[in-house]
Amino acid sequence: MAAERVPRILAVDDNPTNLRQVAAVFEAEGLSISLAEGGEAALAQVEAELPNVVLLDLRMPGMDGMEVLARLKAVAPQLPVIMLTSYGEVQSAVEAIRRGAEDFLVRPIPNDRLVLSVRQALERRQLRTEVESLRRMVGRQGYLARLNSSNPAMREVVDAIRQVAASNFTVLIRGETGTGKELVARAIHQESARADKPFVAIDSGAIPEALIESELFGHEKGAFSGADRRKEGHFQIANTGTLFLDEVSNLPMASQPKLLRAIQERQIRAVGSSRAQAVDVRVIAASNADLNEQINRGSFRQDLYFRLAEFVISVPPLRERREDIVPLARAFVEEARAELKRPASLLTDAATSLLEAYDWPGNIRQLRNVMRRAALQSSGVAIDAADLKAMLSEENGAGEHHAAGLALQVSSPPPSALATGSLRDIAKTAVEEAEKRAIVAALRATQGHKQKAARLLKTDYKTLFVKLKRYGLGNIRDPAQ
């Protein structure tokens, strides 16, 4: 029987005294430790042989700990990294954990605390390795298997994923909110040659407009007020892998040309930098809005659309694939039963009939939420129609009959839209005023409840939030807040 391999630790610090002290601690524990004076030396060692855990100093000249952390995570996303510093900076700790650090320790660090942190990181990595091994035993299908369905439209989606995965085509995924667009994107990534590289997902509508370029392309130290260190953007972090731009329709017009240039030229320029950096990133975008409508009203660039839509996959809403409702509902109940330690594991015939008859405007996400709540609240083994009716009534908000009224209200353009200007300007104004009236009507119908208004308008909450801000309607009170 082969001897068990001793875990290897890599300590990174610009101070040789710190390195010697750390080496002495772990050698006494019988663990293998390598030392690197600075970020460049650390990255060279990692490239030669991947360690089991990294102890990384935050403050180093040249390449600081945050940049080393980002580059380590780009190369080996599962590699545990423990940050060490002599400065008790809460903001730095939060940022390090957000970027994937396992722990953040402030010097002076008791030896037993340092050893405990490393051993816990090794245990967590071992657990992750075992989970990944089990997943591989089940098969590489993973995400693709979760999309399998007897529905013809969903079979087309699965076939399209298999078709496009091996290419480097940019993919646009269309579908209503909650239909599983990110699941499709992850399936494409998993079935591609980039499967073992980073998959980075960002919500285009959740990033403040002033920070979009910094988040996408990174920034240099001093590039703007508050930029106290160099930061890599999502393009750098996703390098050699896949970048998923969710709800790309919410991207401001001012940022769209830079995204287009980055995709076309495969180069990015960090904010405050004069040097372009080559990146190898496959871009997948998703939208629940009709981008052609946005192009017509001048809020989305046509050239960016054509660049994103080299290959288009349309995900059907749940109401058009009713044969999937009950199998998905049962899977969500089983998931909730295991996670929440609840007894519910069955659906009665009355419950399945009710689920199949409902239209699910929030699609799979809404179905999952309802089934998890039903499992949580159920005291018995079976979930019945009575357990679901109140939830579906609440989910339905003000009622579907308001939707027809809203459609009538927005169907004809207001007189102000027909004033002067080009046809494009007139169309843009008409659409914006119609949108404003529809949003106000939905908020009135739901007594200012923005989540319910979003469902009534068949859009997601983030898109509604962006439009509320754009049209100056953000001061309408939401009783749920």
C-alpha positions in Angstrom: 0.0 0.0 0.0 1.5 3.4 -1.0 2.3 5.9 1.8 -0.2 8.7 2.1 1.2 11.9 0.6 2.0 14.6 3.1 0.1 17.8 2.4 2.3 20.6 1.1 1.9 24.2 2.3 3.2 27.2 0.4 4.1 30.3 2.6 4.3 33.6 0.7 5.9 36.7 2.4 8.4 39.4 1.5 9.8 39.1 5.1 12.4 36.2 5.4 11.9 36.3 9.2 8.2 35.6 8.9 8.9 32.8 6.5 11.4 31.1 8.8 9.0 31.3 11.8 6.1 29.8 9.8 8.4 27.1 8.5 9.4 26.1 12.0 5.8 25.9 13.1 4.7 23.5 10.4 7.9 21.4 10.3 7.3 20.7 14.0 3.8 19.5 13.0 5.3 17.1 10.4 3.9 19.0 7.4 5.8 19.8 4.2 6.3 23.5 3.7 7.8 25.6 0.8 8.7 29.2 1.0 8.3 32.0 -1.6 9.6 35.6 -1.1 7.0 37.6 -3.0 4.1 37.1 -5.4 6.1 36.3 -8.6 8.1 33.6 -6.8 4.8 32.1 -5.4 3.1 32.0 -8.8 6.2 30.3 -10.3 6.1 27.6 -7.6 2.4 27.0 -8.0 2.8 26.6 -11.8 5.5 24.0 -11.1 3.6 22.1 -8.5 0.2 22.9 -7.0 0.3 23.0 -3.1 -2.5 21.9 -0.9 -2.9 25.2 0.9 -1.3 28.7 0.6 -0.4 31.1 3.5 -0.3 34.5 1.8 0.9 37.8 3.2 -1.4 40.8 2.4 1.2 43.6 2.3 4.0 43.0 -0.1 5.8 45.3 -2.5 5.1 45.0 -6.2 2.4 42.4 -6.5 0.4 42.6 -3.2 -1.5 39.7 -1.6 -4.9 40.6 -3.2 -3.5 40.4 -6.7 -1.7 37.1 -5.9 -5.0 35.8 -4.5 -6.9 36.7 -7.7 -4.2 35.1 -9.9 -4.1 31.9 -7.8 -7.9 31.6 -7.9 -7.8 32.1 -11.7 -5.3 29.2 -12.0 -6.7 26.9 -9.3 -10.2 28.0 -8.1 -10.3 25.3 -5.4 -6.9 26.0 -3.9 -7.3 27.1 -0.2 -5.6 30.4 0.5 -5.3 31.8 4.1 -4.4 35.6 4.2 -1.9 36.8 6.8 -1.4 40.5 7.8 0.0 42.7 10.5 -2.8 45.2 9.9 -6.3 44.6 11.4 -8.2 45.9 8.5 -11.8 44.8 8.5 -12.4 46.0 4.9 -9.4 44.0 3.7 -10.6 40.9 5.5 -14.1 41.2 3.9 -12.5 41.8 0.4 -10.2 38.8 0.8 -13.0 36.5 1.8 -15.2 37.8 -1.1 -12.4 36.9 -3.5 -12.2 33.4 -2.2 -9.8 33.3 0.8 -10.5 30.6 3.3 -9.5 32.6 6.3 -7.9 35.9 7.3 -5.5 36.0 10.3 -4.0 39.1 11.9 -0.5 39.0 13.4 0.7 38.1 16.0 -0.9 34.7 15.3 -0.7 32.0 18.0 0.9 28.9 16.6 -2.1 26.7 17.5 -4.5 29.1 15.8 -2.4 29.1 12.6 -2.1 25.3 12.5 -5.8 24.9 13.2 -6.7 27.2 10.3 -4.5 25.2 7.9 -5.8 21.8 9.1 -9.4 23.0 8.7 -8.6 24.3 5.2 -7.1 20.9 4.3 -10.1 19.1 5.6 -12.5 21.3 3.6 -10.4 20.8 0.5 -10.4 17.0 1.0 -14.2 17.1 1.3 -14.6 19.2 -1.9 -12.3 16.7 -3.7 -14.5 13.8 -2.5 -17.6 15.6 -3.7 -16.1 16.3 -7.1 -15.0 12.7 -7.4 -18.6 11.6 -6.7 -19.8 14.0 -9.3 -17.4 12.6 -11.8 -18.6 9.1 -11.0 -22.1 10.1 -11.8 -20.8 11.5 -15.1 -19.7 14.7 -16.6 -23.2 15.5 -17.7 -24.0 17.3 -14.4 -25.8 20.5 -15.4 -26.8 19.0 -18.8 -28.5 16.1 -17.0 -30.6 18.6 -15.0 -32.0 20.0 -18.3 -33.1 16.6 -19.7 -36.8 16.6 -20.4 -39.4 14.9 -22.5 -40.5 18.3 -23.8 -39.5 18.8 -27.5 -38.4 22.4 -26.9 -36.2 21.4 -24.0 -34.7 18.6 -26.1 -33.8 21.2 -28.6 -32.1 23.3 -25.9 -30.0 20.3 -24.8 -29.1 19.5 -28.5 -28.1 23.1 -29.0 -25.8 23.0 -25.9 -24.1 19.9 -27.2 -23.7 21.6 -30.6 -22.2 24.9 -29.5 -20.2 23.7 -26.4 -17.1 22.6 -28.4 -16.8 25.9 -30.3 -15.7 29.3 -29.1 -18.9 31.0 -30.3 -20.4 33.7 -28.1 -23.8 32.5 -27.0 -26.9 34.5 -26.2 -29.5 32.7 -24.0 -33.0 34.1 -24.2 -35.8 33.4 -21.8 -38.1 34.7 -19.1 -36.8 35.3 -15.6 -36.5 32.0 -13.6 -36.3 29.7 -16.6 -32.8 28.5 -15.9 -30.6 30.6 -18.2 -27.6 30.3 -15.9 -28.0 26.5 -15.7 -27.8 26.5 -19.6 -24.7 28.7 -19.4 -23.0 26.4 -16.9 -23.9 23.3 -19.0 -22.2 24.9 -22.0 -19.1 25.6 -19.9 -19.1 22.1 -18.4 -19.4 20.5 -21.8 -16.6 22.6 -23.3 -12.8 22.2 -23.3 -12.8 25.0 -20.7 -14.7 22.8 -18.1 -11.8 22.8 -15.7 -11.2 26.6 -16.0 -13.0 29.4 -14.2 -16.7 30.0 -14.7 -17.5 33.6 -13.6 -21.1 34.8 -13.4 -22.0 38.4 -13.0 -25.4 40.2 -12.9 -25.1 43.1 -15.3 -28.0 44.9 -13.6 -26.7 44.6 -10.0 -23.4 46.6 -10.6 -23.6 50.4 -10.0 -23.1 52.2 -13.3 -20.1 54.1 -12.1 -18.3 50.8 -11.2 -19.1 48.7 -14.3 -15.8 49.2 -16.1 -13.8 48.6 -13.0 -15.8 45.4 -12.3 -15.4 44.1 -15.8 -11.9 45.2 -16.7 -10.2 46.0 -13.3 -8.4 49.1 -12.2 -5.0 50.3 -11.3 -4.1 51.8 -7.9 -5.0 55.5 -7.8 -7.2 55.2 -10.9 -10.0 57.0 -9.1 -10.9 58.1 -5.6 -11.0 55.0 -3.3 -8.8 52.9 -5.6 -6.2 52.2 -2.9 -4.9 49.0 -4.6 -4.8 47.4 -8.0 -7.8 45.2 -8.7 -8.4 42.6 -11.3 -11.8 42.6 -13.1 -14.1 39.8 -14.1 -12.4 39.4 -17.5 -9.0 38.7 -15.9 -10.5 36.4 -13.3 -12.3 34.4 -16.0 -9.2 34.3 -18.2 -9.0 30.9 -20.1 -12.6 30.1 -18.9 -16.1 31.5 -19.3 -17.6 34.8 -18.4 -21.4 34.7 -18.0 -23.1 38.1 -18.3 -26.6 37.7 -16.8 -29.3 40.2 -17.8 -27.0 41.9 -20.3 -30.0 44.1 -21.4 -29.4 46.1 -18.2 -25.9 47.2 -19.3 -25.8 51.0 -19.7 -25.2 52.3 -23.2 -22.0 54.0 -22.1 -20.4 50.7 -21.2 -21.6 48.7 -24.2 -18.9 49.9 -26.7 -16.1 48.9 -24.3 -17.7 45.4 -23.9 -18.0 45.1 -27.6 -14.3 46.0 -28.1 -13.2 43.6 -25.4 -15.1 40.7 -27.1 -13.9 41.6 -30.6 -10.2 42.3 -29.9 -9.8 39.8 -27.0 -8.1 42.6 -25.1 -9.0 44.7 -22.1 -7.7 47.8 -20.6 -8.0 48.3 -16.9 -9.3 51.7 -15.7 -6.2 54.0 -15.2 -3.9 51.8 -17.3 -2.3 52.7 -20.6 -1.5 49.1 -21.5 -3.9 46.6 -23.1 -4.0 43.1 -21.7 -4.8 40.0 -23.9 -7.5 37.7 -22.5 -8.8 34.4 -23.6 -12.4 34.4 -22.4 -15.6 32.8 -23.8 -18.5 35.1 -23.3 -22.1 33.8 -22.7 -24.8 36.4 -22.2 -28.4 36.1 -21.1 -31.4 38.3 -21.3 -35.1 38.1 -20.3 -35.8 41.3 -22.3 -36.3 41.4 -26.1 -33.0 42.9 -27.2 -34.4 43.7 -30.7 -37.0 46.0 -29.0 -34.2 47.6 -27.1 -32.2 48.2 -30.3 -35.3 49.8 -31.9 -35.7 52.2 -29.0 -32.0 53.0 -28.9 -31.1 51.5 -25.5 -29.0 48.6 -26.8 -26.3 48.6 -29.6 -27.1 46.5 -32.6 -23.4 45.7 -33.2 -23.1 44.4 -29.7 -26.2 42.3 -30.1 -24.8 40.7 -33.3 -21.5 40.0 -31.5 -23.3 38.4 -28.5 -25.8 36.4 -30.7 -23.3 34.3 -32.7 -25.4 31.4 -31.4 -28.8 31.9 -29.8 -30.6 29.5 -27.4 -34.1 30.2 -26.3 -35.3 28.6 -23.1 -39.1 28.0 -23.0 -41.1 29.1 -20.0 -42.4 26.5 -17.6 -46.1 27.0 -18.8 -45.0 25.7 -22.2 -43.4 22.6 -20.7 -46.0 21.4 -18.3 -44.8 17.8 -18.3 -41.7 19.1 -16.4 -43.6 20.7 -13.6 -44.3 17.7 -11.4 -40.9 16.0 -11.8 -39.2 19.4 -10.9 -41.6 19.9 -8.0 -40.8 16.4 -6.6 -37.0 17.1 -7.0 -37.4 20.4 -5.1 -39.4 18.7 -2.3 -36.7 16.1 -1.9 -34.0 18.8 -1.9 -35.9 20.7 0.8 -36.5 17.5 2.8 -32.8 16.7 3.0 -31.7 20.2 3.6 -34.3 21.3 6.1 -34.8 18.0 7.8 -38.5 18.0 7.2 -40.8 14.9 6.8 -42.5 16.0 3.5 -41.5 13.7 0.6 -44.8 13.1 -1.4 -47.2 15.1 -3.5 -50.9 14.1 -3.5 -52.8 13.8 -6.8 -54.7 17.0 -6.0 -51.4 18.8 -5.4 -49.9 17.7 -8.7 -53.1 18.7 -10.6 -53.0 22.1 -9.0 -49.3 22.5 -9.9 -49.8 21.5 -13.5 -52.8 23.9 -13.9 -50.8 27.0 -12.6 -49.0 29.2 -15.1 -45.8 29.8 -13.1 -45.0 33.4 -14.2 -41.8 33.1 -12.2 -41.0 29.8 -13.9 -38.6 27.3 -12.2 -37.4 29.7 -9.6 -40.9 30.4 -8.4 -41.7 26.6 -8.4 -38.7 25.9 -6.3 -39.5 28.6 -3.8 -43.1 27.4 -3.5 -42.1 23.8 -3.0 -39.4 24.6 -0.4 -41.9 26.7 1.5 -44.5 23.9 1.3 -42.0 21.4 2.6 -40.9 23.7 5.4 -44.5 24.3 6.6 -45.9 20.8 6.1 -46.2 18.7 9.3 -46.8 15.4 7.5 -45.2 13.2 4.8 -47.6 14.4 2.0 -48.0 17.9 0.5 -51.7 18.4 -0.5 -53.4 21.0 -2.7 -54.6 22.8 0.5 -50.9 23.3 1.4 -50.3 25.0 -1.9 -53.4 27.1 -2.6 -52.6 29.9 -0.1 -49.0 30.2 -1.4 -50.1 30.3 -5.1 -52.7 32.9 -4.3 -50.1 35.0 -2.6 -47.6 34.5 -5.4 -50.3 35.6 -7.9 -50.3 39.0 -6.2 -53.1 41.3 -7.3 -54.4 38.7 -9.9 -53.9 37.9 -13.5 -56.9 40.1 -14.5 -54.8 43.2 -14.0 -52.4 42.1 -16.8 -55.0 42.6 -19.5 -55.7 46.1 -18.2 -52.0 46.9 -18.2 -51.7 45.7 -21.8 -54.5 48.0 -22.9 -53.0 51.0 -21.0 -49.6 50.7 -22.8 -50.9 49.8 -26.2 -51.3 53.3 -27.7 -48.5 55.9 -27.6 -49.2 59.2 -25.6 -49.5 62.4 -27.5 -46.2 63.7 -26.2 -44.4 60.9 -28.0 -45.7 62.2 -31.3 -44.3 65.7 -31.0 -41.1 66.2 -33.1 -37.9 64.4 -33.9 -36.8 61.4 -35.8 -38.9 58.2 -36.1 -36.4 56.5 -33.7 -36.7 59.3 -31.1 -40.5 59.2 -31.4 -40.5 55.4 -30.9 -38.1 55.6 -28.0 -40.2 58.3 -26.2 -43.4 56.3 -26.8 -42.0 53.1 -25.4 -40.5 54.9 -22.4 -43.8 56.6 -21.5 -45.7 53.4 -22.0 -43.2 51.6 -19.7 -43.6 54.3 -17.1 -47.4 54.1 -17.2 -47.3 50.3 -17.0 -44.9 50.4 -14.0 -47.0 53.0 -12.1 -50.2 51.0 -12.9 -48.6 47.8 -11.6 -47.4 49.5 -8.4 -50.8 50.9 -7.8 -52.4 47.5 -8.4 -50.0 45.9 -5.8 -50.1 48.8 -3.3 -46.5 49.6 -4.0 -45.2 46.1 -3.6 -42.3 46.0 -6.0 -41.7 42.2 -6.0 -45.4 41.6 -6.9 -45.3 44.4 -9.5 -42.3 42.8 -11.2 -44.3 39.5 -11.4 -47.3 41.3 -12.7 -45.2 42.9 -15.4 -43.6 39.5 -16.1 -40.1 40.8 -15.5 -37.5 40.3 -12.8 -37.1 42.5 -9.7 -33.6 43.8 -10.8 -34.9 45.0 -14.2 -37.8 46.8 -12.5 -35.4 48.4 -10.0 -33.2 49.7 -12.9 -36.3 51.1 -14.7 -37.6 52.7 -11.4 -34.3 54.5 -11.1 -34.2 55.5 -14.8 -37.7 57.0 -14.7 -37.4 58.6 -11.3 -40.0 56.4 -9.7 -37.8 55.0 -7.0 -39.5 57.0 -4.2 -42.7 54.9 -4.5 -43.1 53.2 -1.1 -42.8 49.4 -1.0 -44.7 48.0 2.0 -42.4 44.9 1.9 -39.3 47.0 2.6 
